[in-house]
């Protein structure tokens, strides 16, 4: 049975082209407003429900691994899915595609900003996007809850507890603690399903590390050393400084882009004097107006320092290191995930991840300027997404259109 399933999965993957990955993630990258859980919702609806190119297990695995690695979580998730479907090239193509819309828009905004000192007012145009994103994420959480948890009261209790605590605290260390707790509880939740789950039989994992991976890990380690010790500040080459600075941030980032804002402000404004305080605030504001991670602000900073080439170098330095780590870790994870012990740990982790998805929707809604219209739009988005399976792409475009109408008409 397992062999037949593996053959079927291999056949399905062979049918998926790099062109499909590029087009799909480019489309997702154009409308992935609202953080990485919004991106997860888009991937789940398009690639799981509509195209059936991956299943929910792959999505949950990607979230699990991405949350345990440094770097922007959204990009790590995309890299994992791309690697799962088409190997290293698939990871690279998927990552480039999902970042292209946000980075292109940020490049245009940067050119406009530094050429004409012009700032676009986005607040009213994007007014309803958060409510729609909240409804879409909640819909995804409910779908996964129905499939993975159902009437299992042990799983339901763990999920509910995760939603409550994470919604209140929103602390990355607590999130990691919950994932670890889920792994431990998973050993007991499914005891009847995997009778031998607690046996420590030998994992089928080769210990040999490929030379190219060893070289990459070594280079990343050297980069992080140069970053942490501030040695890179003595470099004469400005592009080399950009590479080390942004790669160092990428490898130091745990818990999402917002965690790194104080560090980035201290580094780029106070220490390196690459930006003024006003420019840094505008960089963060522009990044929030783009359909991508907040760390696309690297494109803005790189553009100011060295024009278009500087923007490209800074962007690659920000996102490439974590994507490389994801490829290396994904390879090891896929080799161990079918082991009985690991399987049961993943069962508990999946429950926590579903709780994280639902709590993300709750927090996004709370952060909106609550009004009757915001609540009604969030509920409408939830119903249209969960019951009528309307694509999140259309819902987000509709919310932006509504913002434009209310601003200019």
C-alpha positions in Angstrom: 0.0 0.0 0.0 2.8 2.4 1.0 4.7 1.5 -2.2 1.7 2.1 -4.4 1.2 5.5 -2.7 4.8 6.5 -3.2 4.6 5.5 -6.9 1.4 7.6 -7.3 3.0 10.6 -5.5 6.1 10.3 -7.8 3.9 10.2 -10.9 1.9 13.2 -9.8 5.1 15.2 -9.1 6.5 14.4 -12.5 3.4 15.9 -14.1 4.0 19.2 -12.3 6.2 21.6 -14.4 8.5 24.4 -13.2 6.2 26.6 -15.3 3.3 25.6 -13.1 5.2 26.4 -10.0 6.3 29.8 -11.3 2.9 30.8 -12.5 1.1 29.6 -9.3 3.4 31.2 -6.9 3.6 34.4 -9.0 -0.2 34.6 -8.7 -0.1 33.9 -5.0 2.7 36.5 -4.6 0.5 39.2 -6.2 -2.2 38.9 -3.5 -0.6 37.5 -0.4 -1.4 40.4 1.9 -1.6 39.8 5.6 1.4 37.7 6.6 2.5 34.1 6.1 -0.8 32.6 7.3 -2.6 34.5 4.5 -0.1 33.0 2.1 -0.7 29.5 3.6 -4.5 30.0 3.0 -3.9 30.9 -0.7 -1.6 27.9 -1.2 -4.1 25.6 0.5 -7.0 26.8 -1.6 -5.2 26.9 -4.9 -2.7 24.0 -4.7 -4.7 21.6 -2.4 -8.4 22.3 -3.2 -8.3 23.5 -6.8 -5.2 22.0 -8.5 -4.7 19.0 -6.1 -0.9 19.2 -6.6 -0.1 18.9 -2.9 -2.1 17.7 0.1 -2.8 19.3 3.5 0.0 17.1 5.1 2.6 18.9 2.9 1.2 22.3 3.9 1.3 21.5 7.6 4.8 20.0 7.3 6.0 23.1 5.6 4.7 25.3 8.4 6.2 23.1 11.1 9.7 23.2 9.5 9.5 26.9 8.6 8.7 27.9 12.2 11.7 26.1 13.5 14.2 27.8 11.1 15.5 31.3 10.8 14.3 33.6 8.1 10.9 34.9 6.8 8.4 32.1 7.4 6.4 32.7 4.3 9.4 32.3 2.0 10.5 29.2 3.9 7.1 27.6 3.4 7.2 28.3 -0.3 10.8 26.9 -0.6 9.7 23.7 1.2 6.7 23.2 -1.1 8.8 23.9 -4.2 11.4 21.4 -3.0 8.8 18.8 -2.2 7.4 19.0 -5.8 10.5 19.6 -8.0 13.6 19.4 -5.8 16.2 22.2 -5.5 15.2 23.9 -8.8 11.6 23.8 -7.7 12.5 25.6 -4.4 14.4 28.3 -6.3 11.7 28.9 -8.9 8.9 29.0 -6.3 10.8 31.4 -4.1 11.6 33.8 -6.9 8.1 33.7 -8.2 6.4 34.5 -4.9 8.8 37.4 -4.1 8.8 38.9 -7.6 5.5 40.9 -7.3 6.3 42.5 -3.9 9.9 43.2 -4.7 9.0 44.7 -8.1 6.4 47.0 -6.5 8.9 47.9 -3.7 11.5 48.8 -6.4 9.0 51.1 -8.2 8.1 52.7 -4.9 11.8 53.2 -4.0 12.5 54.8 -7.3 9.5 57.1 -7.0 10.3 57.9 -3.4 14.0 58.8 -3.9 13.4 60.5 -7.2 10.4 62.6 -6.4 10.2 62.3 -2.6 6.6 61.2 -3.2 4.7 59.1 -0.7 1.5 57.1 -1.7 -1.2 57.0 0.9 -2.3 53.4 1.1 -4.3 53.3 4.4 -7.8 53.8 3.0 -7.1 51.7 -0.1 -6.0 48.8 2.0 -8.7 49.4 4.7 -10.7 46.3 4.1 -7.9 43.9 3.2 -7.1 42.9 6.8 -10.7 41.9 7.4 -10.9 39.7 4.3 -7.5 38.1 5.0 -8.7 37.3 8.6 -11.8 35.6 7.1 -9.7 33.6 4.6 -7.2 32.4 7.2 -10.1 31.4 9.6 -11.7 29.4 6.7 -8.4 27.6 6.2 -8.1 26.9 9.9 -11.6 25.5 10.0 -11.0 23.3 7.0 -7.9 21.8 8.5 -9.5 21.4 11.9 -12.4 19.5 10.3 -10.0 17.2 8.4 -7.2 16.7 11.0 -8.9 17.0 14.3 -12.7 16.4 13.9 -14.1 14.9 17.1 -10.9 13.9 18.7 -11.3 15.6 22.0 -7.6 15.4 23.0 -6.6 17.1 19.8 -9.4 19.6 20.1 -8.3 20.6 23.7 -4.7 21.1 22.6 -5.8 23.2 19.6 -8.2 25.3 21.7 -5.5 25.9 24.3 -3.0 26.9 21.6 -5.5 29.4 20.1 -6.2 31.1 23.4 -2.6 31.4 24.6 -1.1 32.4 21.3 -3.9 35.0 20.6 -3.2 36.6 24.0 0.6 36.5 23.9 1.8 36.3 20.3 5.3 35.5 21.6 7.6 33.5 19.3 9.3 31.7 22.2 5.9 30.6 23.5 5.0 29.5 19.9 8.2 27.3 19.8 7.3 25.9 23.2 3.8 25.0 22.0 5.3 23.2 18.9 7.6 21.2 21.2 4.8 20.4 23.6 2.7 19.3 20.6 5.5 16.9 19.5 5.7 15.4 23.0 1.9 15.0 23.4 1.7 13.6 19.9 3.5 10.5 21.2 0.4 9.7 23.3 -2.5 11.1 21.3 -2.2 8.4 18.6 -1.0 5.5 20.7 -3.6 3.2 19.4 -2.9 4.1 15.8 0.8 3.5 16.0 1.4 0.8 18.6 5.1 0.9 18.2 5.4 4.7 18.3 7.6 4.7 21.4 10.1 2.2 20.2 13.4 3.8 19.3 14.2 1.7 16.2 16.8 2.9 13.9 16.0 5.9 11.7 16.7 5.4 8.1 18.8 8.5 7.6 22.2 8.6 6.0 24.7 10.6 8.1 26.8 11.6 5.1 26.6 15.3 4.3 27.1 16.2 0.7 30.1 18.5 0.1 28.1 21.3 -1.5 25.8 21.4 1.6 28.7 21.4 3.9 30.3 24.3 1.9 27.0 26.3 2.0 26.6 25.8 5.7 30.2 26.8 6.3 29.7 30.0 4.3 26.5 30.9 6.2 28.3 30.3 9.5 31.2 32.6 8.5 28.7 35.2 7.4 26.8 35.0 10.7 30.1 35.3 12.6 31.1 38.5 10.6 27.6 39.9 11.3 27.4 39.2 15.0 31.0 40.4 15.7 30.4 43.6 13.6 33.5 42.8 11.6 31.7 43.5 8.3 31.6 47.2 9.2 35.3 47.5 8.5 34.9 46.3 4.9 35.6 48.8 2.2 33.3 47.2 -0.4 29.8 48.5 0.1 28.1 45.6 -1.7 30.0 43.1 0.5 28.7 45.1 3.5 25.1 44.8 2.1 25.5 41.0 1.6 26.8 40.3 5.1 24.3 42.7 6.8 21.2 41.4 5.2 22.3 37.7 5.3 23.1 38.2 8.9 19.6 39.5 9.6 18.0 36.6 7.6 20.0 34.0 9.7 19.1 35.8 13.0 15.4 36.1 12.3 13.1 33.9 14.4 9.4 34.7 14.7 8.6 36.9 11.7 9.7 40.2 10.3 8.2 42.3 13.0 10.6 40.8 15.5 13.5 42.2 13.6 12.3 45.8 13.2 14.0 47.1 16.3 17.3 45.4 15.3 17.1 46.8 11.8 16.3 50.3 13.0 19.3 50.2 15.4 21.6 48.8 12.7 20.6 50.8 9.7 19.7 54.1 11.3 21.8 54.4 14.5 24.9 52.4 13.7 25.5 52.3 10.0 23.6 55.5 9.2 22.4 54.0 5.9 18.9 55.5 6.5 17.3 58.4 8.3 14.6 57.7 10.9 12.0 59.0 8.4 13.3 56.8 5.6 13.3 53.7 7.8 9.7 54.3 8.8 8.7 54.8 5.2 10.5 51.6 4.2 8.5 49.6 6.7 5.3 51.4 5.6 5.9 50.6 2.0 6.7 46.9 2.8 3.4 46.6 4.6 1.6 47.9 1.5 3.1 45.3 -0.7 1.8 41.7 -1.1 4.9 40.2 0.6 6.9 39.8 3.8 7.8 42.9 5.7 11.5 42.1 4.9 11.1 43.3 1.3 12.1 46.6 2.9 15.6 45.2 2.1 14.8 46.2 -1.6 14.2 49.8 -0.5 17.4 50.0 1.6 19.5 48.4 -1.1 18.1 50.8 -3.7 19.1 53.8 -1.6 22.6 52.5 -1.1 23.5 51.3 -4.6 20.6 51.8 -7.0 18.9 48.9 -8.8 21.9 46.6 -8.4 22.0 47.3 -4.7 18.3 46.5 -4.4 18.8 43.2 -6.1 21.8 42.2 -4.0 20.1 43.2 -0.7 17.0 41.3 -1.6 18.9 38.1 -2.5 21.0 38.4 0.6 17.8 38.8 2.8 15.9 35.8 1.4 18.5 33.3 0.0 20.2 32.1 3.2 17.0 31.0 4.9 15.8 29.3 1.6 19.1 27.4 1.4 18.7 26.2 5.0 15.1 25.1 4.2 16.3 23.0 1.3 18.9 21.3 3.4 16.6 20.7 6.4 13.7 19.6 4.1 15.8 16.9 2.7 16.5 15.5 6.1 12.9 16.0 7.3 11.4 14.1 4.4 13.7 11.1 5.2 12.6 10.8 8.8 9.0 11.9 8.7 7.7 8.3 8.0 9.3 6.8 11.1 6.7 5.8 13.7 8.2 8.0 16.4 8.4 11.0 14.1 4.9 10.4 12.7 3.4 10.6 16.2 5.3 13.7 17.0 4.1 15.3 13.8 0.5 14.4 14.8 0.8 16.7 17.8 2.6 19.4 16.0 -0.1 19.5 13.3 -2.7 20.2 16.0 -0.6 23.1 17.3 -0.1 24.4 13.8 -3.8 24.5 13.1 -4.2 26.4 16.4 -1.6 28.9 15.2 -3.5 29.4 11.9 -6.8 30.1 13.8 -5.1 32.4 16.3 -3.4 34.3 13.5 -6.8 35.1 12.0 -8.0 36.2 15.4 -5.1 38.6 15.9 -5.3 40.1 12.4 -9.0 40.9 13.0 -8.3 42.4 16.5 -5.6 44.7 14.9 -8.2 46.2 12.5 -10.0 49.4 13.4 -13.1 47.5 14.4 -16.4 48.7 13.0 -19.6 47.1 11.8 -18.4 47.2 8.2 -15.1 45.5 9.1 -16.8 42.7 11.0 -19.4 42.2 8.3 -16.7 42.0 5.6 -14.7 39.5 7.7 -17.8 37.3 8.2 -18.7 37.5 4.5 -15.1 36.5 3.5 -15.3 33.6 5.9 -18.6 32.3 4.5 -17.6 32.9 0.8 -14.3 31.1 1.4 -15.4 28.2 3.7 -18.9 27.4 2.3 -18.8 28.6 -1.3 -15.1 28.0 -2.0 -14.6 31.4 -3.6 -10.9 31.8 -4.4 -9.0 34.1 -2.0 -7.5 35.9 -5.0 -10.9 37.2 -6.0 -11.8 38.1 -2.4 -8.6 40.1 -1.8 -8.9 41.9 -5.2 -12.5 42.7 -4.2 -11.4 44.2 -0.9 -8.8 46.4 -2.6 -11.4 47.5 -5.2 -13.8 48.4 -2.3 -11.1 50.5 -0.7 -10.4 52.3 -4.0 -14.1 53.0 -4.4 -14.5 54.4 -0.9 -11.5 56.6 -1.3 -12.1 58.1 -4.7 -15.8 58.0 -5.2 
